[in-house]
């Protein structure tokens, strides 16, 4: 199954083509405080319950929603900084 980014309006899918373009994918944090920050940042409402959307176990965000400064670079690899919160969303 191809996973896709959980951000509203974002159509990035976790596949080889995205990764070739330098997009990385990041799972929601396990840490409760950090996880809540991400959920607030995503700001999604569940269409059925009308309540705040809660990410499922496989929920991911693509790297487009993070600032350049949220990443640490190790040679060719990019890693999300500890405590980074997504901040780049293109919808109102
Ligand atoms: Zn995305």
PDB file of the backbone (N, CA, C, O) and the ligand in Angstrom, with CONECT records:
HET     ZN  A 101       1
ATOM      1  N   UNK A   1       0.846  -1.197   0.000  1.00  0.00           N
ATOM      2  CA  UNK A   1       0.000   0.000   0.000  1.00  0.00           C
ATOM      3  C   UNK A   1       0.884   1.250   0.000  1.00  0.00           C
ATOM      4  O   UNK A   1       1.835   1.364   0.773  1.00  0.00           O
ATOM      5  N   UNK A   2       0.544   2.166  -0.876  1.00  0.00           N
ATOM      6  CA  UNK A   2       1.296   3.424  -0.903  1.00  0.00           C
ATOM      7  C   UNK A   2       0.688   4.388   0.108  1.00  0.00           C
ATOM      8  O   UNK A   2      -0.511   4.665   0.095  1.00  0.00           O
ATOM      9  N   UNK A   3       1.537   4.880   0.967  1.00  0.00           N
ATOM     10  CA  UNK A   3       1.050   5.847   1.946  1.00  0.00           C
ATOM     11  C   UNK A   3       1.121   7.238   1.339  1.00  0.00           C
ATOM     12  O   UNK A   3       1.968   7.525   0.493  1.00  0.00           O
ATOM     13  N   UNK A   4       0.230   8.078   1.781  1.00  0.00           N
ATOM     14  CA  UNK A   4       0.315   9.457   1.312  1.00  0.00           C
ATOM     15  C   UNK A   4       0.317  10.406   2.505  1.00  0.00           C
ATOM     16  O   UNK A   4      -0.081  10.045   3.612  1.00  0.00           O
ATOM     17  N   UNK A   5       0.763  11.598   2.255  1.00  0.00           N
ATOM     18  CA  UNK A   5       0.904  12.610   3.291  1.00  0.00           C
ATOM     19  C   UNK A   5      -0.456  12.925   3.919  1.00  0.00           C
ATOM     20  O   UNK A   5      -1.469  12.993   3.223  1.00  0.00           O
ATOM     21  N   UNK A   6      -0.466  13.116   5.239  1.00  0.00           N
ATOM     22  CA  UNK A   6      -1.714  13.360   5.964  1.00  0.00           C
ATOM     23  C   UNK A   6      -2.161  14.810   5.959  1.00  0.00           C
ATOM     24  O   UNK A   6      -3.262  15.108   6.421  1.00  0.00           O
ATOM     25  N   UNK A   7      -1.346  15.714   5.454  1.00  0.00           N
ATOM     26  CA  UNK A   7      -1.726  17.126   5.469  1.00  0.00           C
ATOM     27  C   UNK A   7      -2.877  17.365   4.499  1.00  0.00           C
ATOM     28  O   UNK A   7      -2.902  16.819   3.396  1.00  0.00           O
ATOM     29  N   UNK A   8      -3.815  18.179   4.923  1.00  0.00           N
ATOM     30  CA  UNK A   8      -4.976  18.499   4.107  1.00  0.00           C
ATOM     31  C   UNK A   8      -4.533  19.170   2.806  1.00  0.00           C
ATOM     32  O   UNK A   8      -3.749  20.119   2.816  1.00  0.00           O
ATOM     33  N   UNK A   9      -5.046  18.663   1.701  1.00  0.00           N
ATOM     34  CA  UNK A   9      -4.743  19.283   0.415  1.00  0.00           C
ATOM     35  C   UNK A   9      -3.397  18.888  -0.168  1.00  0.00           C
ATOM     36  O   UNK A   9      -3.060  19.309  -1.274  1.00  0.00           O
ATOM     37  N   UNK A  10      -2.629  18.096   0.546  1.00  0.00           N
ATOM     38  CA  UNK A  10      -1.319  17.677   0.047  1.00  0.00           C
ATOM     39  C   UNK A  10      -1.476  16.313  -0.609  1.00  0.00           C
ATOM     40  O   UNK A  10      -2.054  15.399  -0.022  1.00  0.00           O
ATOM     41  N   UNK A  11      -0.969  16.180  -1.808  1.00  0.00           N
ATOM     42  CA  UNK A  11      -1.164  14.943  -2.556  1.00  0.00           C
ATOM     43  C   UNK A  11       0.125  14.128  -2.678  1.00  0.00           C
ATOM     44  O   UNK A  11       0.195  13.186  -3.467  1.00  0.00           O
ATOM     45  N   UNK A  12       1.142  14.494  -1.898  1.00  0.00           N
ATOM     46  CA  UNK A  12       2.414  13.779  -1.986  1.00  0.00           C
ATOM     47  C   UNK A  12       2.261  12.346  -1.493  1.00  0.00           C
ATOM     48  O   UNK A  12       1.748  12.096  -0.403  1.00  0.00           O
ATOM     49  N   UNK A  13       2.713  11.426  -2.314  1.00  0.00           N
ATOM     50  CA  UNK A  13       2.665  10.019  -1.937  1.00  0.00           C
ATOM     51  C   UNK A  13       4.065   9.508  -1.659  1.00  0.00           C
ATOM     52  O   UNK A  13       5.054   9.955  -2.241  1.00  0.00           O
ATOM     53  N   UNK A  14       4.106   8.547  -0.742  1.00  0.00           N
ATOM     54  CA  UNK A  14       5.381   7.950  -0.379  1.00  0.00           C
ATOM     55  C   UNK A  14       5.740   6.900  -1.429  1.00  0.00           C
ATOM     56  O   UNK A  14       5.434   5.718  -1.275  1.00  0.00           O
ATOM     57  N   UNK A  15       6.392   7.352  -2.493  1.00  0.00           N
ATOM     58  CA  UNK A  15       6.824   6.398  -3.514  1.00  0.00           C
ATOM     59  C   UNK A  15       8.222   6.808  -3.997  1.00  0.00           C
ATOM     60  O   UNK A  15       8.772   7.823  -3.572  1.00  0.00           O
ATOM     61  N   UNK A  16       8.766   6.008  -4.876  1.00  0.00           N
ATOM     62  CA  UNK A  16      10.122   6.241  -5.344  1.00  0.00           C
ATOM     63  C   UNK A  16      10.302   7.600  -5.993  1.00  0.00           C
ATOM     64  O   UNK A  16      11.342   8.239  -5.835  1.00  0.00           O
ATOM     65  N   UNK A  17       9.277   8.044  -6.732  1.00  0.00           N
ATOM     66  CA  UNK A  17       9.397   9.311  -7.432  1.00  0.00           C
ATOM     67  C   UNK A  17       9.524  10.490  -6.455  1.00  0.00           C
ATOM     68  O   UNK A  17      10.321  11.403  -6.671  1.00  0.00           O
ATOM     69  N   UNK A  18       8.737  10.454  -5.396  1.00  0.00           N
ATOM     70  CA  UNK A  18       8.819  11.522  -4.401  1.00  0.00           C
ATOM     71  C   UNK A  18      10.199  11.542  -3.758  1.00  0.00           C
ATOM     72  O   UNK A  18      10.804  12.597  -3.568  1.00  0.00           O
ATOM     73  N   UNK A  19      10.678  10.350  -3.430  1.00  0.00           N
ATOM     74  CA  UNK A  19      11.976  10.271  -2.758  1.00  0.00           C
ATOM     75  C   UNK A  19      13.107  10.745  -3.663  1.00  0.00           C
ATOM     76  O   UNK A  19      14.089  11.328  -3.203  1.00  0.00           O
ATOM     77  N   UNK A  20      12.948  10.481  -4.965  1.00  0.00           N
ATOM     78  CA  UNK A  20      13.955  10.977  -5.913  1.00  0.00           C
ATOM     79  C   UNK A  20      13.986  12.499  -5.942  1.00  0.00           C
ATOM     80  O   UNK A  20      15.036  13.108  -6.150  1.00  0.00           O
ATOM     81  N   UNK A  21      12.830  13.099  -5.733  1.00  0.00           N
ATOM     82  CA  UNK A  21      12.761  14.561  -5.718  1.00  0.00           C
ATOM     83  C   UNK A  21      13.234  15.144  -4.387  1.00  0.00           C
ATOM     84  O   UNK A  21      13.180  16.357  -4.182  1.00  0.00           O
ATOM     85  N   UNK A  22      13.687  14.297  -3.504  1.00  0.00           N
ATOM     86  CA  UNK A  22      14.248  14.772  -2.242  1.00  0.00           C
ATOM     87  C   UNK A  22      13.229  14.983  -1.148  1.00  0.00           C
ATOM     88  O   UNK A  22      13.516  15.627  -0.139  1.00  0.00           O
ATOM     89  N   UNK A  23      12.025  14.438  -1.344  1.00  0.00           N
ATOM     90  CA  UNK A  23      11.000  14.573  -0.318  1.00  0.00           C
ATOM     91  C   UNK A  23      11.135  13.397   0.641  1.00  0.00           C
ATOM     92  O   UNK A  23      11.254  12.246   0.219  1.00  0.00           O
ATOM     93  N   UNK A  24      11.116  13.695   1.917  1.00  0.00           N
ATOM     94  CA  UNK A  24      11.176  12.617   2.901  1.00  0.00           C
ATOM     95  C   UNK A  24       9.833  12.544   3.627  1.00  0.00           C
ATOM     96  O   UNK A  24       9.022  13.467   3.563  1.00  0.00           O
ATOM     97  N   UNK A  25       9.623  11.435   4.311  1.00  0.00           N
ATOM     98  CA  UNK A  25       8.352  11.216   4.996  1.00  0.00           C
ATOM     99  C   UNK A  25       8.593  10.931   6.464  1.00  0.00           C
ATOM    100  O   UNK A  25       9.534  10.230   6.837  1.00  0.00           O
ATOM    101  N   UNK A  26       7.712  11.496   7.294  1.00  0.00           N
ATOM    102  CA  UNK A  26       7.956  11.448   8.735  1.00  0.00           C
ATOM    103  C   UNK A  26       6.703  11.012   9.469  1.00  0.00           C
ATOM    104  O   UNK A  26       5.627  11.581   9.284  1.00  0.00           O
ATOM    105  N   UNK A  27       6.857   9.998  10.300  1.00  0.00           N
ATOM    106  CA  UNK A  27       5.739   9.512  11.088  1.00  0.00           C
ATOM    107  C   UNK A  27       5.440  10.476  12.227  1.00  0.00           C
ATOM    108  O   UNK A  27       6.322  11.190  12.703  1.00  0.00           O
ATOM    109  N   UNK A  28       4.198  10.485  12.650  1.00  0.00           N
ATOM    110  CA  UNK A  28       3.831  11.312  13.796  1.00  0.00           C
ATOM    111  C   UNK A  28       4.610  10.818  15.019  1.00  0.00           C
ATOM    112  O   UNK A  28       4.794   9.614  15.194  1.00  0.00           O
ATOM    113  N   UNK A  29       5.062  11.741  15.857  1.00  0.00           N
ATOM    114  CA  UNK A  29       5.884  11.340  17.016  1.00  0.00           C
ATOM    115  C   UNK A  29       5.107  10.476  18.000  1.00  0.00           C
ATOM    116  O   UNK A  29       3.882  10.564  18.087  1.00  0.00           O
ATOM    117  N   UNK A  30       5.814   9.657  18.723  1.00  0.00           N
ATOM    118  CA  UNK A  30       5.215   8.804  19.748  1.00  0.00           C
ATOM    119  C   UNK A  30       4.944   9.638  20.999  1.00  0.00           C
ATOM    120  O   UNK A  30       3.921   9.473  21.664  1.00  0.00           O
ATOM    121  N   UNK A  31       5.870  10.526  21.301  1.00  0.00           N
ATOM    122  CA  UNK A  31       5.770  11.375  22.478  1.00  0.00           C
ATOM    123  C   UNK A  31       4.469  12.183  22.459  1.00  0.00           C
ATOM    124  O   UNK A  31       4.180  12.875  21.484  1.00  0.00           O
ATOM    125  N   UNK A  32       3.689  12.093  23.533  1.00  0.00           N
ATOM    126  CA  UNK A  32       2.342  12.677  23.562  1.00  0.00           C
ATOM    127  C   UNK A  32       2.345  14.192  23.328  1.00  0.00           C
ATOM    128  O   UNK A  32       1.522  14.700  22.567  1.00  0.00           O
ATOM    129  N   UNK A  33       3.253  14.905  23.968  1.00  0.00           N
ATOM    130  CA  UNK A  33       3.291  16.370  23.836  1.00  0.00           C
ATOM    131  C   UNK A  33       3.651  16.759  22.408  1.00  0.00           C
ATOM    132  O   UNK A  33       3.020  17.622  21.798  1.00  0.00           O
ATOM    133  N   UNK A  34       4.668  16.107  21.903  1.00  0.00           N
ATOM    134  CA  UNK A  34       5.125  16.382  20.542  1.00  0.00           C
ATOM    135  C   UNK A  34       4.042  16.010  19.520  1.00  0.00           C
ATOM    136  O   UNK A  34       3.819  16.721  18.540  1.00  0.00           O
ATOM    137  N   UNK A  35       3.391  14.900  19.774  1.00  0.00           N
ATOM    138  CA  UNK A  35       2.334  14.423  18.886  1.00  0.00           C
ATOM    139  C   UNK A  35       1.176  15.430  18.833  1.00  0.00           C
ATOM    140  O   UNK A  35       0.633  15.714  17.766  1.00  0.00           O
ATOM    141  N   UNK A  36       0.812  15.958  20.002  1.00  0.00           N
ATOM    142  CA  UNK A  36      -0.270  16.946  20.078  1.00  0.00           C
ATOM    143  C   UNK A  36       0.093  18.197  19.280  1.00  0.00           C
ATOM    144  O   UNK A  36      -0.762  18.784  18.617  1.00  0.00           O
ATOM    145  N   UNK A  37       1.354  18.601  19.346  1.00  0.00           N
ATOM    146  CA  UNK A  37       1.803  19.774  18.586  1.00  0.00           C
ATOM    147  C   UNK A  37       1.633  19.542  17.085  1.00  0.00           C
ATOM    148  O   UNK A  37       1.216  20.436  16.349  1.00  0.00           O
ATOM    149  N   UNK A  38       1.953  18.362  16.658  1.00  0.00           N
ATOM    150  CA  UNK A  38       1.807  18.023  15.224  1.00  0.00           C
ATOM    151  C   UNK A  38       0.340  18.028  14.829  1.00  0.00           C
ATOM    152  O   UNK A  38      -0.027  18.542  13.772  1.00  0.00           O
ATOM    153  N   UNK A  39      -0.506  17.443  15.696  1.00  0.00           N
ATOM    154  CA  UNK A  39      -1.945  17.367  15.398  1.00  0.00           C
ATOM    155  C   UNK A  39      -2.519  18.779  15.274  1.00  0.00           C
ATOM    156  O   UNK A  39      -3.312  19.055  14.374  1.00  0.00           O
ATOM    157  N   UNK A  40      -2.116  19.665  16.179  1.00  0.00           N
ATOM    158  CA  UNK A  40      -2.577  21.056  16.102  1.00  0.00           C
ATOM    159  C   UNK A  40      -2.069  21.734  14.842  1.00  0.00           C
ATOM    160  O   UNK A  40      -2.787  22.515  14.218  1.00  0.00           O
ATOM    161  N   UNK A  41      -0.847  21.440  14.471  1.00  0.00           N
ATOM    162  CA  UNK A  41      -0.258  22.063  13.287  1.00  0.00           C
ATOM    163  C   UNK A  41      -0.990  21.619  12.024  1.00  0.00           C
ATOM    164  O   UNK A  41      -1.255  22.420  11.128  1.00  0.00           O
ATOM    165  N   UNK A  42      -1.309  20.336  11.971  1.00  0.00           N
ATOM    166  CA  UNK A  42      -2.023  19.800  10.807  1.00  0.00           C
ATOM    167  C   UNK A  42      -3.435  20.391  10.741  1.00  0.00           C
ATOM    168  O   UNK A  42      -3.956  20.664   9.660  1.00  0.00           O
ATOM    169  N   UNK A  43      -4.045  20.585  11.916  1.00  0.00           N
ATOM    170  CA  UNK A  43      -5.330  21.286  12.023  1.00  0.00           C
ATOM    171  C   UNK A  43      -6.397  20.669  11.119  1.00  0.00           C
ATOM    172  O   UNK A  43      -7.072  21.379  10.373  1.00  0.00           O
ATOM    173  N   UNK A  44      -6.541  19.379  11.189  1.00  0.00           N
ATOM    174  CA  UNK A  44      -7.533  18.689  10.386  1.00  0.00           C
ATOM    175  C   UNK A  44      -8.728  18.315  11.226  1.00  0.00           C
ATOM    176  O   UNK A  44      -8.594  18.031  12.416  1.00  0.00           O
ATOM    177  N   UNK A  45      -9.894  18.313  10.617  1.00  0.00           N
ATOM    178  CA  UNK A  45     -11.099  17.876  11.311  1.00  0.00           C
ATOM    179  C   UNK A  45     -11.592  16.596  10.650  1.00  0.00           C
ATOM    180  O   UNK A  45     -11.654  16.488   9.426  1.00  0.00           O
ATOM    181  N   UNK A  46     -11.936  15.642  11.486  1.00  0.00           N
ATOM    182  CA  UNK A  46     -12.467  14.398  10.949  1.00  0.00           C
ATOM    183  C   UNK A  46     -13.830  14.680  10.321  1.00  0.00           C
ATOM    184  O   UNK A  46     -14.721  15.181  11.008  1.00  0.00           O
ATOM    185  N   UNK A  47     -14.018  14.370   9.033  1.00  0.00           N
ATOM    186  CA  UNK A  47     -15.280  14.729   8.370  1.00  0.00           C
ATOM    187  C   UNK A  47     -16.495  14.018   8.955  1.00  0.00           C
ATOM    188  O   UNK A  47     -17.610  14.532   8.865  1.00  0.00           O
ATOM    189  N   UNK A  48     -16.299  12.857   9.548  1.00  0.00           N
ATOM    190  CA  UNK A  48     -17.438  12.114  10.105  1.00  0.00           C
ATOM    191  C   UNK A  48     -17.808  12.603  11.492  1.00  0.00           C
ATOM    192  O   UNK A  48     -18.968  12.921  11.753  1.00  0.00           O
ATOM    193  N   UNK A  49     -16.826  12.666  12.381  1.00  0.00           N
ATOM    194  CA  UNK A  49     -17.119  13.003  13.776  1.00  0.00           C
ATOM    195  C   UNK A  49     -17.114  14.511  14.021  1.00  0.00           C
ATOM    196  O   UNK A  49     -17.597  14.969  15.057  1.00  0.00           O
ATOM    197  N   UNK A  50     -16.574  15.286  13.080  1.00  0.00           N
ATOM    198  CA  UNK A  50     -16.417  16.749  13.229  1.00  0.00           C
ATOM    199  C   UNK A  50     -15.501  17.110  14.392  1.00  0.00           C
ATOM    200  O   UNK A  50     -15.483  18.249  14.858  1.00  0.00           O
ATOM    201  N   UNK A  51     -14.757  16.136  14.844  1.00  0.00           N
ATOM    202  CA  UNK A  51     -13.804  16.397  15.915  1.00  0.00           C
ATOM    203  C   UNK A  51     -12.404  16.466  15.325  1.00  0.00           C
ATOM    204  O   UNK A  51     -12.198  16.182  14.145  1.00  0.00           O
ATOM    205  N   UNK A  52     -11.453  16.844  16.153  1.00  0.00           N
ATOM    206  CA  UNK A  52     -10.068  16.932  15.693  1.00  0.00           C
ATOM    207  C   UNK A  52      -9.623  15.578  15.166  1.00  0.00           C
ATOM    208  O   UNK A  52      -9.819  14.544  15.806  1.00  0.00           O
ATOM    209  N   UNK A  53      -9.029  15.609  14.002  1.00  0.00           N
ATOM    210  CA  UNK A  53      -8.544  14.388  13.372  1.00  0.00           C
ATOM    211  C   UNK A  53      -7.342  13.850  14.136  1.00  0.00           C
ATOM    212  O   UNK A  53      -6.412  14.585  14.466  1.00  0.00           O
ATOM    213  N   UNK A  54      -7.384  12.535  14.412  1.00  0.00           N
ATOM    214  CA  UNK A  54      -6.287  11.871  15.124  1.00  0.00           C
ATOM    215  C   UNK A  54      -5.551  10.970  14.130  1.00  0.00           C
ATOM    216  O   UNK A  54      -6.166  10.122  13.484  1.00  0.00           O
ATOM    217  N   UNK A  55      -4.254  11.153  14.012  1.00  0.00           N
ATOM    218  CA  UNK A  55      -3.516  10.338  13.047  1.00  0.00           C
ATOM    219  C   UNK A  55      -3.536   8.857  13.410  1.00  0.00           C
ATOM    220  O   UNK A  55      -3.393   8.499  14.579  1.00  0.00           O
ATOM    221  N   UNK A  56      -3.711   8.014  12.426  1.00  0.00           N
ATOM    222  CA  UNK A  56      -3.656   6.562  12.626  1.00  0.00           C
ATOM    223  C   UNK A  56      -2.213   6.113  12.776  1.00  0.00           C
ATOM    224  O   UNK A  56      -1.292   6.924  12.673  1.00  0.00           O
ATOM    225  N   UNK A  57      -2.013   4.821  13.018  1.00  0.00           N
ATOM    226  CA  UNK A  57      -0.656   4.307  13.258  1.00  0.00           C
ATOM    227  C   UNK A  57       0.309   4.525  12.090  1.00  0.00           C
ATOM    228  O   UNK A  57       1.516   4.648  12.297  1.00  0.00           O
ATOM    229  N   UNK A  58      -0.221   4.575  10.861  1.00  0.00           N
ATOM    230  CA  UNK A  58       0.683   4.732   9.716  1.00  0.00           C
ATOM    231  C   UNK A  58       0.721   6.152   9.172  1.00  0.00           C
ATOM    232  O   UNK A  58       1.245   6.383   8.083  1.00  0.00           O
ATOM    233  N   UNK A  59       0.168   7.114   9.924  1.00  0.00           N
ATOM    234  CA  UNK A  59       0.072   8.486   9.408  1.00  0.00           C
ATOM    235  C   UNK A  59       1.450   9.129   9.254  1.00  0.00           C
ATOM    236  O   UNK A  59       2.311   9.013  10.127  1.00  0.00           O
ATOM    237  N   UNK A  60       1.632   9.799   8.139  1.00  0.00           N
ATOM    238  CA  UNK A  60       2.915  10.442   7.868  1.00  0.00           C
ATOM    239  C   UNK A  60       2.692  11.853   7.338  1.00  0.00           C
ATOM    240  O   UNK A  60       1.620  12.180   6.827  1.00  0.00           O
ATOM    241  N   UNK A  61       3.705  12.663   7.466  1.00  0.00           N
ATOM    242  CA  UNK A  61       3.733  13.978   6.827  1.00  0.00           C
ATOM    243  C   UNK A  61       4.953  14.018   5.926  1.00  0.00           C
ATOM    244  O   UNK A  61       5.988  13.430   6.239  1.00  0.00           O
ATOM    245  N   UNK A  62       4.825  14.712   4.809  1.00  0.00           N
ATOM    246  CA  UNK A  62       5.987  14.826   3.938  1.00  0.00           C
ATOM    247  C   UNK A  62       6.834  16.031   4.349  1.00  0.00           C
ATOM    248  O   UNK A  62       6.385  16.900   5.096  1.00  0.00           O
ATOM    249  N   UNK A  63       8.045  16.061   3.854  1.00  0.00           N
ATOM    250  CA  UNK A  63       9.001  17.087   4.296  1.00  0.00           C
ATOM    251  C   UNK A  63       8.638  18.494   3.829  1.00  0.00           C
ATOM    252  O   UNK A  63       9.249  19.466   4.272  1.00  0.00           O
ATOM    253  N   UNK A  64       7.642  18.615   2.930  1.00  0.00           N
ATOM    254  CA  UNK A  64       7.224  19.948   2.476  1.00  0.00           C
ATOM    255  C   UNK A  64       6.649  20.802   3.606  1.00  0.00           C
ATOM    256  O   UNK A  64       6.589  22.027   3.497  1.00  0.00           O
ATOM    257  N   UNK A  65       6.225  20.144   4.695  1.00  0.00           N
ATOM    258  CA  UNK A  65       5.568  20.885   5.771  1.00  0.00           C
ATOM    259  C   UNK A  65       6.515  21.311   6.879  1.00  0.00           C
ATOM    260  O   UNK A  65       6.098  21.808   7.925  1.00  0.00           O
ATOM    261  N   UNK A  66       7.786  21.108   6.625  1.00  0.00           N
ATOM    262  CA  UNK A  66       8.780  21.497   7.619  1.00  0.00           C
ATOM    263  C   UNK A  66       9.708  22.549   7.037  1.00  0.00           C
ATOM    264  O   UNK A  66      10.004  22.542   5.842  1.00  0.00           O
ATOM    265  N   UNK A  67      10.155  23.441   7.882  1.00  0.00           N
ATOM    266  CA  UNK A  67      11.108  24.455   7.432  1.00  0.00           C
ATOM    267  C   UNK A  67      12.472  23.794   7.227  1.00  0.00           C
ATOM    268  O   UNK A  67      12.767  22.753   7.815  1.00  0.00           O
ATOM    269  N   UNK A  68      13.277  24.403   6.403  1.00  0.00           N
ATOM    270  CA  UNK A  68      14.618  23.882   6.124  1.00  0.00           C
ATOM    271  C   UNK A  68      15.414  23.704   7.422  1.00  0.00           C
ATOM    272  O   UNK A  68      16.210  22.775   7.555  1.00  0.00           O
ATOM    273  N   UNK A  69      15.184  24.608   8.369  1.00  0.00           N
ATOM    274  CA  UNK A  69      15.925  24.576   9.638  1.00  0.00           C
ATOM    275  C   UNK A  69      15.461  23.449  10.567  1.00  0.00           C
ATOM    276  O   UNK A  69      16.087  23.197  11.597  1.00  0.00           O
ATOM    277  N   UNK A  70      14.372  22.774  10.206  1.00  0.00           N
ATOM    278  CA  UNK A  70      13.893  21.660  11.024  1.00  0.00           C
ATOM    279  C   UNK A  70      14.682  20.376  10.766  1.00  0.00           C
ATOM    280  O   UNK A  70      14.487  19.369  11.446  1.00  0.00           O
ATOM    281  N   UNK A  71      15.576  20.425   9.774  1.00  0.00           N
ATOM    282  CA  UNK A  71      16.324  19.221   9.412  1.00  0.00           C
ATOM    283  C   UNK A  71      17.796  19.336   9.797  1.00  0.00           C
ATOM    284  O   UNK A  71      18.392  20.413   9.812  1.00  0.00           O
ATOM    285  N   UNK A  72      18.334  18.185  10.101  1.00  0.00           N
ATOM    286  CA  UNK A  72      19.769  18.078  10.298  1.00  0.00           C
ATOM    287  C   UNK A  72      20.291  17.226   9.151  1.00  0.00           C
ATOM    288  O   UNK A  72      19.656  16.245   8.763  1.00  0.00           O
ATOM    289  N   UNK A  73      21.421  17.589   8.618  1.00  0.00           N
ATOM    290  CA  UNK A  73      21.948  16.843   7.487  1.00  0.00           C
ATOM    291  C   UNK A  73      23.191  16.065   7.901  1.00  0.00           C
ATOM    292  O   UNK A  73      24.128  16.602   8.492  1.00  0.00           O
ATOM    293  N   UNK A  74      23.160  14.793   7.571  1.00  0.00           N
ATOM    294  CA  UNK A  74      24.330  13.946   7.787  1.00  0.00           C
ATOM    295  C   UNK A  74      24.793  13.471   6.433  1.00  0.00           C
ATOM    296  O   UNK A  74      24.270  12.481   5.921  1.00  0.00           O
ATOM    297  N   UNK A  75      25.731  14.124   5.852  1.00  0.00           N
ATOM    298  CA  UNK A  75      26.178  13.748   4.507  1.00  0.00           C
ATOM    299  C   UNK A  75      25.026  13.878   3.526  1.00  0.00           C
ATOM    300  O   UNK A  75      24.523  14.977   3.290  1.00  0.00           O
ATOM    301  N   UNK A  76      24.609  12.759   2.956  1.00  0.00           N
ATOM    302  CA  UNK A  76      23.515  12.772   1.993  1.00  0.00           C
ATOM    303  C   UNK A  76      22.157  12.581   2.665  1.00  0.00           C
ATOM    304  O   UNK A  76      21.119  12.737   2.022  1.00  0.00           O
ATOM    305  N   UNK A  77      22.160  12.249   3.939  1.00  0.00           N
ATOM    306  CA  UNK A  77      20.905  11.938   4.609  1.00  0.00           C
ATOM    307  C   UNK A  77      20.388  13.133   5.395  1.00  0.00           C
ATOM    308  O   UNK A  77      21.158  13.889   5.988  1.00  0.00           O
ATOM    309  N   UNK A  78      19.078  13.287   5.388  1.00  0.00           N
ATOM    310  CA  UNK A  78      18.449  14.339   6.150  1.00  0.00           C
ATOM    311  C   UNK A  78      17.613  13.730   7.245  1.00  0.00           C
ATOM    312  O   UNK A  78      16.890  12.757   7.032  1.00  0.00           O
ATOM    313  N   UNK A  79      17.718  14.308   8.406  1.00  0.00           N
ATOM    314  CA  UNK A  79      16.973  13.777   9.537  1.00  0.00           C
ATOM    315  C   UNK A  79      16.218  14.938  10.183  1.00  0.00           C
ATOM    316  O   UNK A  79      16.732  16.052  10.291  1.00  0.00           O
ATOM    317  N   UNK A  80      15.008  14.656  10.602  1.00  0.00           N
ATOM    318  CA  UNK A  80      14.214  15.684  11.257  1.00  0.00           C
ATOM    319  C   UNK A  80      14.795  15.950  12.643  1.00  0.00           C
ATOM    320  O   UNK A  80      15.090  15.018  13.392  1.00  0.00           O
ATOM    321  N   UNK A  81      14.953  17.214  12.971  1.00  0.00           N
ATOM    322  CA  UNK A  81      15.484  17.596  14.263  1.00  0.00           C
ATOM    323  C   UNK A  81      14.532  17.170  15.377  1.00  0.00           C
ATOM    324  O   UNK A  81      13.317  17.154  15.181  1.00  0.00           O
ATOM    325  N   UNK A  82      15.063  16.834  16.517  1.00  0.00           N
ATOM    326  CA  UNK A  82      14.240  16.491  17.665  1.00  0.00           C
ATOM    327  C   UNK A  82      13.425  17.725  18.069  1.00  0.00           C
ATOM    328  O   UNK A  82      13.977  18.818  18.194  1.00  0.00           O
ATOM    329  N   UNK A  83      12.148  17.556  18.268  1.00  0.00           N
ATOM    330  CA  UNK A  83      11.320  18.680  18.666  1.00  0.00           C
ATOM    331  C   UNK A  83      10.794  19.520  17.520  1.00  0.00           C
ATOM    332  O   UNK A  83      10.123  20.527  17.747  1.00  0.00           O
ATOM    333  N   UNK A  84      11.090  19.119  16.287  1.00  0.00           N
ATOM    334  CA  UNK A  84      10.602  19.877  15.136  1.00  0.00           C
ATOM    335  C   UNK A  84       9.083  19.725  15.012  1.00  0.00           C
ATOM    336  O   UNK A  84       8.533  18.642  15.217  1.00  0.00           O
ATOM    337  N   UNK A  85       8.428  20.818  14.676  1.00  0.00           N
ATOM    338  CA  UNK A  85       6.978  20.812  14.494  1.00  0.00           C
ATOM    339  C   UNK A  85       6.680  21.321  13.086  1.00  0.00           C
ATOM    340  O   UNK A  85       7.244  22.332  12.668  1.00  0.00           O
ATOM    341  N   UNK A  86       5.801  20.636  12.346  1.00  0.00           N
ATOM    342  CA  UNK A  86       5.499  21.099  10.988  1.00  0.00           C
ATOM    343  C   UNK A  86       4.889  22.495  11.005  1.00  0.00           C
ATOM    344  O   UNK A  86       4.062  22.795  11.866  1.00  0.00           O
ATOM    345  N   UNK A  87       5.284  23.346  10.073  1.00  0.00           N
ATOM    346  CA  UNK A  87       4.823  24.737  10.090  1.00  0.00           C
ATOM    347  C   UNK A  87       4.408  25.245   8.718  1.00  0.00           C
ATOM    348  O   UNK A  87       3.901  26.361   8.605  1.00  0.00           O
ATOM    349  N   UNK A  88       4.612  24.455   7.678  1.00  0.00           N
ATOM    350  CA  UNK A  88       4.362  24.933   6.324  1.00  0.00           C
ATOM    351  C   UNK A  88       3.131  24.243   5.756  1.00  0.00           C
ATOM    352  O   UNK A  88       3.190  23.087   5.338  1.00  0.00           O
ATOM    353  N   UNK A  89       2.016  24.963   5.744  1.00  0.00           N
ATOM    354  CA  UNK A  89       0.779  24.407   5.194  1.00  0.00           C
ATOM    355  C   UNK A  89       0.160  25.436   4.262  1.00  0.00           C
ATOM    356  O   UNK A  89       0.135  26.630   4.559  1.00  0.00           O
ATOM    357  N   UNK A  90      -0.333  24.959   3.141  1.00  0.00           N
ATOM    358  CA  UNK A  90      -0.834  25.887   2.132  1.00  0.00           C
ATOM    359  C   UNK A  90      -2.353  25.901   2.037  1.00  0.00           C
ATOM    360  O   UNK A  90      -2.908  25.875   0.939  1.00  0.00           O
ATOM    361  N   UNK A  91      -3.009  25.940   3.154  1.00  0.00           N
ATOM    362  CA  UNK A  91      -4.459  26.065   3.100  1.00  0.00           C
ATOM    363  C   UNK A  91      -4.903  26.920   4.282  1.00  0.00           C
ATOM    364  O   UNK A  91      -4.155  27.125   5.239  1.00  0.00           O
ATOM    365  N   UNK A  92      -6.097  27.398   4.195  1.00  0.00           N
ATOM    366  CA  UNK A  92      -6.624  28.233   5.276  1.00  0.00           C
ATOM    367  C   UNK A  92      -7.549  27.423   6.172  1.00  0.00           C
ATOM    368  O   UNK A  92      -8.092  27.955   7.141  1.00  0.00           O
TER     369      UNK A  92
HETATM  370 ZN    ZN A 101       2.608  16.754   2.462  1.00  0.00          ZN
END
